[in-house]
Amino acid sequence: MLQRIERAPAPARYAHIPTLRRMIAAQSSSGQPAPCQARAMLRRLEEEAAEDMFDNMPV
């Protein structure tokens, strides 16, 4: 799943943020650590989405 998200264009990648959050939460609640790659990707996608949101704001 992470590879598919990585290959997607930016807007499509951002659509996967809720899915990644649920996956990480489900693993954490079951006592298993979430993969560090998934956590890193989630952080990166959240940062990219926030930056893209502000890139389109007029100054």
C-alpha positions, 0 to 999 in steps of 0.5 A: 500500500505504501508503494502505491501511495508513493507513486500517486500524484500529490492530490491522490496521495493526500486522499490516503491520509485518513487511511494511513491514520486508521491503519496506524491507530488499528495497529497501535490499539492492537498492541503492535507497533505501526511500521516506521515507514507508515508513520514517516509517510503519514508525517510527510503527507501531512506536511506536504498537504499543509504546504500545498494549502498555503502555496495557493493563498494570496499574499 
